[in-house]
Amino acid sequence: MTLALVGTRLPAATPELILAPQTIKARFAGYDVSMLGFNGGLPGPEIRMRQGQTARITLDNRLEEGALVH
């Protein structure tokens, strides 16, 4: 799902990011656990932007339930 305001034109240099929430298998203190991760990793990717900068972000939900990113 791509979210953008209808009729909004984004600058040509607008960063395009994909966030894919999914279950990640990890090992902590000798135990295998399932955790929420993004893009195959834990933690998810770090996103750095300047105040007022615009980005196009696509949510590729790989979970069995809905996802909300904030």
C-alpha positions as MATLAB code, in Angstrom:
seq = 'MTLALVGTRLPAATPELILAPQTIKARFAGYDVSMLGFNGGLPGPEIRMRQGQTARITLDNRLEEGALVH';
ca = [
       0.000    0.000    0.000;
       1.401    3.416   -0.936;
       0.030    6.426    0.894;
       0.109    9.815   -0.796;
      -2.258   12.739   -0.853;
      -4.344   12.739   -4.010;
      -3.038   15.288   -6.479;
       0.227   15.732   -4.589;
       3.324   15.918   -6.757;
       6.509   14.715   -5.137;
       9.905   16.138   -6.107;
      12.015   13.941   -8.416;
      14.601   13.437   -5.651;
      12.006   12.134   -3.173;
      13.388    9.109   -1.262;
      11.353    5.930   -1.745;
      11.329    3.519    1.186;
       9.788    0.080    1.653;
       8.851   -1.084    5.163;
       8.006   -4.780    5.437;
       6.824   -5.810    8.920;
       7.243   -9.540    9.450;
       7.921  -12.196   12.073;
      11.632  -12.575   12.811;
      13.191  -15.621   14.513;
      15.842  -14.671   17.095;
      17.785  -16.404   19.860;
      17.977  -14.723   23.279;
      19.574  -16.255   26.362;
      19.486  -19.669   24.717;
      15.810  -19.471   23.740;
      14.379  -19.259   20.228;
      11.741  -16.522   20.079;
       9.552  -14.941   17.417;
       9.581  -11.162   17.304;
       8.312   -8.354   15.109;
      10.943   -7.054   12.717;
      11.125   -4.966    9.569;
      12.771   -5.816    6.247;
      14.139   -9.103    7.551;
      16.042   -7.568   10.448;
      15.825   -6.602   14.067;
      15.564   -3.745   14.760;
      14.076   -2.328   11.584;
      15.859    0.101    9.303;
      16.831    3.508   10.642;
      15.146    6.291    8.702;
      16.795    9.718    8.866;
      15.230   12.722    7.231;
      15.312   16.477    7.613;
      12.294   18.297    9.024;
       9.879   19.057    6.199;
      11.475   16.525    3.826;
       9.024   14.365    1.857;
       9.296   10.607    1.307;
       7.212    7.975   -0.436;
       6.846    5.022    1.954;
       5.382    1.694    0.854;
       4.133   -0.719    3.530;
       4.590   -4.333    2.406;
       2.708   -6.108    5.203;
       4.060   -9.651    5.605;
       2.115  -10.311    8.812;
      -1.063  -12.379    9.090;
      -2.859   -9.401   10.672;
      -3.057   -5.687    9.951;
      -0.076   -3.417   10.519;
       0.243    0.164   11.769;
       3.524    2.031   11.575;
       4.017    5.264   13.491;
];
